[in-house]
């Protein structure tokens, strides 16, 4: 995460840009943001699938334990 000095430098740089350069910079920023969002969503989905798998496995182990006791 950038610190306040990095953010300040970036804002000053953007204020000095022309319209076309600023538009290109913003487009790049949006594309990077979309890519980060996609990676986070993919990772979250993988984690949720793994949690579901682990919950199912716990249920199987509990069922096996009950069968062994009975």
Secondary structure, 3 states (H helix, E strand, C coil): CCCHHHHHHHHHHHHCCCHHHHHHHHHHHHHHHHHHHHHHHHHHHHHHHHHHHHHHHHHHHHHHHHHHHC
